[in-house]
Amino acid sequence: MSILLFTGTELRASLLHDKSISTPEGLKAALEDPYLRQHYVKDADLQTATMDSIYNAEVKVDTHGNLVLSPVVGRRRIDVVLYRNDCPVVRLQTFSTQNENGIMQPASNQNSM
């Protein structure tokens, strides 16, 4: 299975698993097209970015449901896109927890993902 790892992206959470951007080619096409970029990238249509405006950003559409292209598109912050055909499965996760005395203790959890 092909896996895309996004580092530093601001993709809209509700569209993160959309099949249109689940391949390197699909993501590239979405980033190159101003309408698709504005649709998938969270802050591509914001004039001022605050934590609230970025977190609550929604796709802007007209009364017919068509995307309204913003004049400020293109503020994407994608640092790196990594592509791998095969990715190892994580079998062990290690967590550190703090007990009631404030002492850090390692804790292990066997999980198959």
Secondary structure, 3 states (H helix, E strand, C coil): CCEEEEECCCECHHHCCCHHHCCHHHHHHHHHCHHHHHHHECCCCCCCCCHHHHHCCCCCECCCCCECCCCCCCCCCCCEEEEECCCCCCCEEEEEEECCCCCEEEEEEECCC
